[in-house]
Amino acid sequence: MSNPMSVPMASSARGDVARRLWRLLEPVHAVVYFAPEPLEEFRSAGYRGFWMGYFAGRAAPLGSVGADVVHALFYNFAPARVSRALPAAWSFAPPEQALEARVRGSVRALGRVLGAAADGPEVARAAELAMRAARSAPAEGRALFAANRSVRVPQEPLAQLWQAATLLREHRGDGHVAALVAAGIGGRESHVLHAAASGVPRDVYASGRDFAEAEWASRRDALAERGLVEDNGLSAQGRRLVARIEERTDDLAATAYDVLTADETDELVRLLGPLARAVVSAGDIPLDNPMGLDLREVLDQG
């Protein structure tokens, strides 16, 4: 339900706000995947290797879930990659320990990057606003978001900010998967389509998403047969499709922010800007990555 004091925005304007906030919140969340501290915490919990920690941490809100469910919800990983980590991870440490490890590691990483600002009033206020949005977001049809929303909210402001960023990230991600499914773009094809749209090198996906050259070529050929990609990237038809998917994703994500007034939304953007730029500038998250976010835009965003 919208805040009664807010003025409804046109769909495109709401979508623009959601996209701007995603650019600022995604780096805050993503330290859990790229910074050394979360990896150390997952290893201390007993998980073996990066990928077991990744899948255990991200899937933990679902409980002791198996590979099939995670493959379906995460949407774009190679099935063999998921099945090497789950359900085996739960024999090393239960989901409760994964939840604790991911928060501890992420807070440590953010504390290192932000320094004295980590304990400042700006972080506390950003956490308050972001968590209010996250807790108000509709959960229907968004299984991964709903699972994360059932996790206890930490009281420490920096931990709360990370948790809010995670909730809003998974809320947006569930909506993005729905938009891809509606457009007939499978999870593995979505990487190839994004690479054609963004210019992210194929080798980023080869290492980050287990793409052998043959599979990449096969997926690209399938997209070419649909008239979506050409030798130099997206075709005109492909650009229109990607624009529709991104616009729909933004509009679906915008429902999380209806609870905030326009002034509160502007305040959240202002507070998150320096935090996100500090995270990106620290260099833990590679500029070329498979997340779908161009971190250069974060550095450029005022």
Disulfide bonds with the S-S distance in Angstrom:
none
